[in-house]
């Protein structure tokens, strides 16, 4: 796990830097002009996703180590991948970017709260004594919020350069995401297959359920089909690198990262299937 714990913070910071370089103040102003779609997406992702994840944990009687791993991925915000796939699905990319950006910034408070509250409800007591909710928030500020701010400043002062490199930045972000999860699989291959059997079922169930929940809630409350596609993908695609970072800060055992690794593989497959379906039929 040593490789993962060293590269995850670096990769996460670079991914968030890339996210920041794709943002302008218009992305935040847009939320005020079109608040309805944003708050539908925010409610699905920040409130319903953790609640449904916890219900599934109880239904599947998931072992507590894997259960907390599921809650960590459920607490994570959407990632850059959701923006890319929303574009492929002909969804509302501007809404996707706004949701990813703002929920990522809120996550420095929401993720520690959800994770520590879940650990309390699951009666998990082996969280590192050196780590507190405030401590995790501060570390997340350094690898999430600060890189986003720096990225936005780079965009502001070098807008022409950044605008011509948008696709490259997105590709680099996805590559860094893949590197983190490849490192988990390679470093812990002897152990990981044992846990995948347990984590795989709940991970794929959570992923599919949340994409469907997001889609149909958006069908009733959002303004259109493009917004429906966006919110569904935002609910299904989480920032797995951030989840790995949080897991590594709290625990020394790889088992807490297994649901994240399983979910990362599953969400790519299900999301690509979803994109294929909606491009063909909607």
C-alpha positions, 0 to 999 in steps of 0.5 A: 500500500506504500506506493498508493499512499504516496502517489494518491495525494499527488495524483489527486492534487494534479487532477484537481488542478486540471479541474480548476484550469477548466473553470471560470467564475461563470461556472459558479455564477451559472448556479445562481441563474439556474439553481433548480437543476443544480440543487436536484443534482446536489441533493441526489449526490450529496444526500441520497447517494450516502443514504442509499449506500448505507441502506444497501450495506444493511441489506447486503449485511456487508462486513464493516471494513468493506462497508466503510469503504463503500461509504467513503466512495459514496461520500466522494464528489463526482470526478472529471470523468463525469464531465467528459462522459456527459459531453459524449452523452449529449448532456448538460456539460455546463451543469456537470462542470458546476456540480463537480466543481462546487461539490468538490469544494464542499467535500472538504467538509461533507466527506469527513462528516459522512465518513466519521458518522458512518464509522460511528454508526458501523461501530468502527473504532480503529481509525488512526488516533492521529486523524480527526475530522478537522485533520482530514478537512485540512488535508483535503483542502491542500489536495482538493481546494487549493489546487482548484484555486491555483488552476482557476488562477492559471486559467485566468492569466493564461486563458488562451493556452489553457483553452487550447489544451482542454482535451489534453488536460482531461486526458491527463486527469483520466490517466492519473486516475487510472494510475492510482487504481492500477497501483492498487491492483498491482501492489495488492493483487494477492489480496484484492481478488478475495475482497472483490467477490464481496465488494463487487456485488454491492458496488455494482448495485450501488452504481446502477441504483444511483444512476437510475435514481438520479435519472428518474428524479431528474426526469420529474424535477430537472428542466430537460433531457440534457440535465437528466443525463448529466445528473444520472452520470454525476450520481454514478461517477465518483472521484475514486482518487479522492476516496483512495486518499481519504481511505489511506489517511484513515487506515493502514489496511488495503481492505478499506480501499477495495470497494473504491477499486471495485467501484472504479472499474464498474462505474466506467463500464456502466457509465459507458453503457449508459452513454451508449443507450442514451445516445441511441434512444434519447 
